[in-house]
């Protein structure tokens, strides 16, 4: 719950600053345009927060993937590169089957 309070507080402060700078004329974009572009920062924050928790190594892969997903979405929003999620899923969904098969084999070896 602490993490949710921190995120909510940071979001409110950031939104307030953006609205204030917009009302003074320092920002040419509306705050909602900025939110539309930079919302993946929330995903990146959640991944980094999970990586920094002392929960052991079992969540490292998941939280790393969360960070990577946020970075990919942010890069697409900033036009650093083009990422098409549906094309990615269409081409690489069989990898999920491979990962599932490997995890089943590893779990059966542990028993």
Order of alpha helices (4+ residues) and beta strands (2+ residues): alpha-alpha-alpha-alpha-alpha-alpha
